[in-house]
Amino acid sequence: MPVEEKSTEGDNLWMKAAVVGGLWAALEIIVGSFLHNTRLPFAGSILAFAGTVLLIGFYRMWPERGLIIRAGLITAIMKSVSPSAVILGPMTGIMLEAVLIELMILLLGSNLFGFLIAGIFSVSSALLHKFVSLIIVYGFDLITIYINMVNFALKQFGLKEAEPVQILVALLIVYALFGILAAILGFYIGKKAIRMKKEYGDLKEGSFPEQPKEFFEIRQGQKTSLGWLVVHILAIPVGLFMVNMSYRLYGFVFMGIYILLTGYRYRYSLRRLKKPVFWSQLFIIVILSALFWDVGEGFHHWFSTKGVLTGFEMVLRALFIVVAFTAISVELLNEKVRHFLFHVGFGKFYQSVGMAFSALPAMISVLPKSQEIIRHPLKSFLKPLAMADQWLEMFRNE
């Protein structure tokens, strides 16, 4: 009997995680689509802020250990069907956010102070994730360009140049303040949602499609192989090691050949490379490198030849990372990978993701639209939390 009760509690926790993960994914889609269409900067930071408000609000309603990490896993997998060619970056960002919130609450308790620290770490994780992502994709050369740009701007106002650490600390302070704001909003909205559950109408029966959506989808004609998965996983450290050490020329030749061969094999999945916005970003990187590469060295040229070459190197490196991560994303859809997940005890996780996927269209339809979220942010966050118990009941009846 105790074993059955423990199993039931575990199933209930996974169902709650499916509710949180599904609504988090729906919010990411609605807000993310708005940010994509409007081309607003700091999209990742805005999504981290919104996710932090939502997660802390849910934890106020369902203060159960392990809920946030499970929800993060589900949302990360749901992000894998995003139209973006590279999905590993957003997936790791979502998981980092969930892990930090869960860890801070575990260490400091589910009180206002614990939520404030969790909010700071969660929102600041967007900065850390962006920083690490830029280094992986472009290398430390891009950081040098950013620092030179900041110091160039400071000079125009007659201000003293800033050290890299000072710039980082200033950014962290800004992110920490927004993290505190996100935690306070989540704390307040979660408390209010508990009182307002009955004010929202019942979900309609039949909100779920008859068949759950398959989230391990492979494009027709695209073959997968565990051998290729191993090759791509090894190719990334090999390529980066060569260009960062004394084998720079050989490293870039290796990257060029890899891009051509791998790009042809996964040409159906490399949608990102067809977008003008992607290439315009790379073009801007080259221009910025040419303009700001030798700022502060006493012999600044408005157009540095070395900066241009460095810019092209960063572009080649970026293409290498994009192609490699896309290839890994495709190979992770292998049938054997899914079977492995079941055999090592991920059955409940898989079922929870299936439920969240099934409910996703209905969740998106009942959530406020992007314009309403901008006009009434508090009310927009309150609605998914207040309806959470209704979603949970629907999952239990499935």
C-alpha positions as CSV (number, residue, x, y, z in Angstrom):
1,M,0.0,0.0,0.0
2,P,2.7,2.6,0.8
3,V,4.4,1.8,-2.5
4,E,1.2,2.5,-4.4
5,E,0.7,5.7,-2.5
6,K,4.3,6.8,-3.3
7,S,3.7,5.9,-7.0
8,T,0.4,7.9,-7.0
9,E,2.2,10.9,-5.5
10,G,4.9,10.6,-8.1
11,D,2.4,10.5,-10.9
12,N,0.6,13.5,-9.5
13,L,3.8,15.5,-9.3
14,W,4.6,14.6,-13.0
15,M,1.0,15.7,-13.9
16,K,1.5,19.0,-12.2
17,A,4.8,19.4,-13.9
18,A,3.0,18.8,-17.2
19,V,0.6,21.6,-16.4
20,V,3.5,24.0,-15.5
21,G,5.7,22.9,-18.4
22,G,2.8,23.1,-20.9
23,L,1.8,26.6,-19.8
24,W,5.4,27.7,-19.7
25,A,5.9,26.5,-23.2
26,A,2.7,28.2,-24.3
27,L,3.9,31.5,-22.8
28,E,7.3,31.1,-24.5
29,I,5.5,30.6,-27.8
30,I,3.2,33.6,-27.4
31,V,5.8,36.1,-26.0
32,G,8.6,34.6,-28.1
33,S,6.6,35.1,-31.3
34,F,5.9,38.7,-30.4
35,L,9.5,39.4,-29.7
36,H,10.6,37.7,-32.9
37,N,8.1,39.6,-35.0
38,T,9.0,43.0,-33.4
39,R,12.7,42.3,-33.4
40,L,13.0,43.6,-29.9
41,P,16.5,43.2,-28.3
42,F,17.1,41.2,-25.1
43,A,14.5,38.6,-26.1
44,G,16.1,35.9,-24.0
45,S,16.2,38.1,-21.0
46,I,12.6,39.1,-21.4
47,L,11.6,35.4,-21.7
48,A,13.7,34.6,-18.6
49,F,11.9,37.3,-16.7
50,A,8.5,36.0,-17.8
51,G,9.4,32.4,-17.0
52,T,10.7,33.4,-13.5
53,V,7.4,35.1,-12.7
54,L,5.4,32.1,-13.8
55,L,7.6,29.5,-12.0
56,I,7.6,31.3,-8.7
57,G,3.9,31.9,-9.0
58,F,3.3,28.2,-9.5
59,Y,5.6,27.2,-6.6
60,R,3.4,29.5,-4.4
61,M,0.4,27.4,-5.4
62,W,2.1,23.9,-5.5
63,P,5.1,24.0,-3.1
64,E,6.4,20.6,-4.0
65,R,10.1,19.6,-4.2
66,G,11.1,18.6,-7.7
67,L,8.2,20.4,-9.5
68,I,10.2,23.1,-11.1
69,I,13.0,20.8,-12.4
70,R,10.4,18.4,-13.9
71,A,8.6,21.4,-15.5
72,G,11.9,22.6,-16.9
73,L,12.6,19.2,-18.5
74,I,9.1,19.1,-20.1
75,T,9.4,22.7,-21.4
76,A,12.9,22.1,-22.7
77,I,11.7,19.0,-24.7
78,M,8.7,20.9,-26.0
79,K,11.1,23.6,-27.2
80,S,12.7,20.9,-29.4
81,V,9.9,21.3,-31.9
82,S,10.5,25.0,-32.2
83,P,10.8,26.3,-35.8
84,S,14.4,27.4,-35.0
85,A,17.1,25.3,-36.5
86,V,19.2,25.3,-33.3
87,I,17.2,24.3,-30.3
88,L,19.9,23.1,-27.9
89,G,20.6,26.7,-26.8
90,P,17.1,27.5,-25.7
91,M,16.7,24.1,-24.2
92,T,19.8,24.5,-22.0
93,G,18.6,28.1,-21.1
94,I,15.3,26.8,-19.9
95,M,16.8,24.0,-17.9
96,L,19.4,26.3,-16.3
97,E,16.6,28.7,-15.2
98,A,14.5,25.8,-13.7
99,V,17.5,24.2,-11.9
100,L,18.6,27.5,-10.3
101,I,15.1,28.3,-9.0
102,E,14.7,24.8,-7.6
103,L,18.1,24.9,-6.0
104,M,17.7,28.3,-4.4
105,I,14.3,27.4,-2.9
106,L,15.7,24.1,-1.7
107,L,18.7,25.9,0.0
108,L,16.8,28.9,1.4
109,G,13.3,27.7,1.8
110,S,9.9,28.6,0.1
111,N,9.8,32.1,1.7
112,L,10.0,35.6,0.3
113,F,13.8,35.8,0.8
114,G,14.3,32.4,-1.0
115,F,12.1,33.5,-3.9
116,L,14.0,36.8,-4.2
117,I,17.4,35.0,-4.4
118,A,15.9,32.4,-6.8
119,G,14.6,35.3,-9.0
120,I,18.0,37.0,-9.1
121,F,19.7,33.8,-10.1
122,S,17.0,32.8,-12.6
123,V,16.9,36.1,-14.5
124,S,20.7,36.5,-14.3
125,S,21.1,33.1,-15.9
126,A,19.9,34.7,-19.1
127,L,23.1,36.8,-19.1
128,L,25.3,33.9,-18.2
129,H,23.7,31.7,-20.9
130,K,24.1,34.5,-23.5
131,F,27.7,35.1,-22.5
132,V,28.6,31.4,-22.7
133,S,26.7,30.9,-26.0
134,L,28.5,33.8,-27.6
135,I,31.9,32.5,-26.5
136,I,31.0,29.0,-27.9
137,V,29.7,30.3,-31.2
138,Y,32.1,33.2,-31.9
139,G,35.0,32.8,-29.4
140,F,36.5,35.4,-27.1
141,D,37.1,37.7,-30.0
142,L,33.5,38.9,-29.9
143,I,33.8,39.7,-26.2
144,T,36.9,41.9,-27.1
145,I,34.8,43.7,-29.7
146,Y,31.9,44.3,-27.2
147,I,34.3,45.7,-24.6
148,N,35.9,48.0,-27.2
149,M,32.4,49.2,-28.3
150,V,31.4,50.1,-24.7
151,N,34.7,51.9,-24.1
152,F,34.3,53.8,-27.4
153,A,30.9,54.9,-26.3
154,L,32.2,56.0,-22.9
155,K,34.9,58.1,-24.6
156,Q,32.3,60.0,-26.5
157,F,30.8,61.2,-23.2
158,G,34.2,62.0,-21.8
159,L,34.1,59.1,-19.3
160,K,36.9,56.9,-18.2
161,E,37.3,53.5,-19.9
162,A,35.8,50.6,-18.0
163,E,37.5,47.3,-17.1
164,P,35.7,44.1,-18.3
165,V,34.9,43.2,-14.7
166,Q,33.2,46.6,-14.1
167,I,31.1,46.1,-17.2
168,L,30.1,42.6,-16.0
169,V,29.2,43.9,-12.5
170,A,27.1,46.7,-13.9
171,L,25.2,44.2,-16.1
172,L,24.7,41.8,-13.1
173,I,23.3,44.6,-11.0
174,V,20.7,45.4,-13.6
175,Y,19.8,41.7,-14.0
176,A,19.6,41.3,-10.3
177,L,17.1,44.2,-9.9
178,F,14.9,42.7,-12.6
179,G,15.2,39.3,-10.9
180,I,14.0,40.8,-7.6
181,L,11.0,42.4,-9.5
182,A,10.2,39.0,-11.2
183,A,10.2,37.2,-7.8
184,I,8.0,39.8,-6.2
185,L,5.5,39.6,-9.1
186,G,5.5,35.8,-9.0
187,F,5.1,35.8,-5.2
188,Y,2.1,38.2,-5.4
189,I,0.5,36.6,-8.4
190,G,0.8,33.1,-7.0
191,K,-0.9,34.2,-3.8
192,K,-3.7,36.0,-5.6
193,A,-4.3,33.1,-8.0
194,I,-5.1,30.8,-5.1
195,R,-8.0,33.2,-4.2
196,M,-9.2,33.7,-7.7
197,K,-9.5,30.1,-9.0
198,K,-13.3,30.2,-9.2
199,E,-13.4,33.4,-11.2
200,Y,-12.3,31.8,-14.4
201,G,-14.7,29.6,-16.4
202,D,-14.3,25.8,-16.7
203,L,-12.2,24.4,-19.5
204,K,-14.3,22.9,-22.2
205,E,-14.4,19.2,-22.6
206,G,-12.6,17.9,-25.6
207,S,-9.8,20.4,-25.4
208,F,-7.4,17.6,-26.1
209,P,-6.9,16.1,-29.5
210,E,-7.7,12.4,-29.8
211,Q,-4.1,11.5,-30.4
212,P,-1.2,13.1,-28.5
213,K,1.3,14.9,-30.7
214,E,4.5,13.0,-31.2
215,F,7.3,15.1,-30.0
216,F,10.2,12.9,-31.4
217,E,9.4,13.8,-35.0
218,I,11.8,13.2,-37.9
219,R,11.4,14.8,-41.3
220,Q,10.4,12.4,-44.0
221,G,13.6,11.3,-45.8
222,Q,15.9,12.3,-43.0
223,K,17.8,9.3,-41.6
224,T,19.3,9.2,-38.1
225,S,22.2,7.2,-36.8
226,L,23.9,6.8,-33.4
227,G,27.2,6.7,-35.2
228,W,26.6,10.1,-36.7
229,L,25.5,11.4,-33.2
230,V,28.9,10.4,-31.8
231,V,30.7,11.9,-34.7
232,H,29.0,15.3,-34.3
233,I,29.5,15.3,-30.5
234,L,33.3,14.7,-31.0
235,A,33.6,17.2,-33.9
236,I,32.7,20.2,-31.8
237,P,35.5,19.9,-29.2
238,V,38.0,18.8,-31.9
239,G,37.3,21.8,-34.1
240,L,37.3,24.3,-31.3
241,F,40.5,22.8,-29.9
242,M,42.3,23.1,-33.2
243,V,41.4,26.8,-33.8
244,N,42.2,27.8,-30.2
245,M,45.6,26.1,-30.1
246,S,48.5,26.2,-32.5
247,Y,46.6,24.4,-35.3
248,R,44.5,27.4,-36.3
249,L,44.7,27.0,-40.1
250,Y,44.0,23.3,-39.9
251,G,41.1,24.0,-37.6
252,F,39.4,26.4,-40.0
253,V,40.0,24.0,-42.9
254,F,38.4,21.2,-40.8
255,M,35.5,23.5,-40.0
256,G,35.0,24.4,-43.6
257,I,34.9,20.8,-44.8
258,Y,32.6,19.8,-41.9
259,I,30.2,22.6,-42.7
260,L,29.9,21.5,-46.4
261,L,29.5,17.8,-45.7
262,T,27.2,18.1,-42.7
263,G,25.2,21.0,-44.2
264,Y,24.4,18.8,-47.2
265,R,23.3,15.8,-45.1
266,Y,21.1,17.9,-42.9
267,R,20.0,20.5,-45.5
268,Y,16.3,20.0,-44.7
269,S,16.8,20.9,-41.1
270,L,19.1,23.9,-41.6
271,R,16.2,26.4,-42.1
272,R,18.0,29.0,-40.1
273,L,20.7,29.3,-42.8
274,K,18.0,30.3,-45.3
275,K,16.9,33.4,-43.3
276,P,18.3,36.8,-44.3
277,V,18.2,37.8,-40.7
278,F,20.8,35.1,-39.8
279,W,23.2,36.3,-42.5
280,S,22.7,39.9,-41.7
281,Q,23.8,39.2,-38.1
282,L,27.0,37.6,-39.4
283,F,27.6,40.6,-41.7
284,I,27.1,43.0,-38.7
285,I,29.7,40.9,-36.7
286,V,32.3,41.4,-39.5
287,I,31.6,45.2,-39.7
288,L,31.8,45.7,-36.0
289,S,35.0,43.7,-35.9
290,A,36.5,45.9,-38.6
291,L,35.4,49.1,-36.8
292,F,36.2,48.3,-33.2
293,W,38.9,45.6,-33.2
294,D,41.9,47.9,-32.3
295,V,40.1,50.6,-30.2
296,G,42.2,51.7,-27.3
297,E,45.5,50.4,-28.7
298,G,46.8,53.9,-29.6
299,F,46.8,53.3,-33.3
300,H,43.0,52.9,-34.0
301,H,42.0,52.6,-37.6
302,W,38.4,53.2,-38.7
303,F,38.6,50.0,-40.7
304,S,41.0,47.4,-39.4
305,T,42.1,44.7,-41.9
306,K,42.9,42.4,-38.9
307,G,39.4,43.1,-37.6
308,V,37.9,42.0,-40.9
309,L,39.9,38.7,-40.9
310,T,38.9,38.2,-37.3
311,G,35.3,38.8,-38.2
312,F,35.4,36.2,-41.0
313,E,37.0,33.7,-38.6
314,M,34.1,34.3,-36.1
315,V,31.6,33.8,-39.0
316,L,33.1,30.5,-39.9
317,R,33.2,29.4,-36.3
318,A,29.5,30.4,-35.9
319,L,28.5,28.4,-39.0
320,F,30.4,25.4,-37.6
321,I,28.6,25.6,-34.3
322,V,25.1,26.1,-35.9
323,V,25.6,23.2,-38.3
324,A,27.0,20.9,-35.6
325,F,24.2,21.7,-33.0
326,T,21.6,21.3,-35.7
327,A,23.0,17.9,-36.7
328,I,23.0,16.8,-33.0
329,S,19.5,18.0,-32.6
330,V,18.4,15.8,-35.5
331,E,20.3,12.7,-34.4
332,L,18.8,13.0,-30.8
333,L,15.5,12.1,-32.4
334,N,16.7,8.6,-33.1
335,E,14.3,5.8,-32.2
336,K,17.0,4.1,-30.1
337,V,17.4,7.2,-28.0
338,R,13.7,7.2,-27.2
339,H,13.8,3.5,-26.3
340,F,16.8,4.1,-24.1
341,L,14.9,6.8,-22.2
342,F,12.1,4.4,-21.5
343,H,14.4,1.6,-20.3
344,V,16.2,3.9,-17.8
345,G,13.0,5.0,-16.2
346,F,11.9,8.0,-18.2
347,G,8.4,6.5,-19.0
348,K,6.5,9.0,-16.7
349,F,8.5,11.8,-18.1
350,Y,7.7,10.8,-21.7
351,Q,4.0,10.5,-20.8
352,S,4.0,13.9,-19.1
353,V,5.5,15.5,-22.2
354,G,2.9,13.8,-24.3
355,M,0.1,15.2,-22.2
356,A,1.6,18.7,-22.3
357,F,2.0,18.5,-26.1
358,S,-1.6,17.3,-26.4
359,A,-2.9,20.3,-24.4
360,L,-0.6,22.9,-25.9
361,P,-2.9,24.2,-28.7
362,A,-5.8,24.5,-26.1
363,M,-3.4,26.2,-23.6
364,I,-2.3,28.7,-26.3
365,S,-6.0,29.4,-27.2
366,V,-7.1,30.3,-23.7
367,L,-4.0,32.3,-22.8
368,P,-4.0,36.1,-23.4
369,K,-2.6,37.3,-26.7
370,S,0.7,39.1,-26.9
371,Q,-0.9,42.5,-27.2
372,E,-3.0,41.8,-24.0
373,I,0.1,40.6,-22.2
374,I,1.8,44.0,-23.0
375,R,-1.2,46.0,-21.8
376,H,-2.1,44.0,-18.8
377,P,0.9,41.9,-17.7
378,L,-0.2,41.1,-14.1
379,K,-3.7,39.9,-15.3
380,S,-2.1,37.9,-18.1
381,F,0.2,36.0,-15.7
382,L,-2.6,35.5,-13.2
383,K,-4.9,33.7,-15.7
384,P,-2.7,30.6,-16.4
385,L,-2.1,30.2,-12.6
386,A,-5.7,30.5,-11.7
387,M,-6.7,27.8,-14.3
388,A,-3.9,25.4,-13.3
389,D,-6.1,23.2,-11.1
390,Q,-8.5,22.8,-14.0
391,W,-5.7,21.6,-16.3
392,L,-4.5,19.2,-13.6
393,E,-8.0,17.7,-13.3
394,M,-8.2,17.3,-17.1
395,F,-4.8,15.5,-17.1
396,R,-6.0,13.1,-14.4
397,N,-9.1,12.3,-16.4
398,E,-7.1,11.5,-19.5
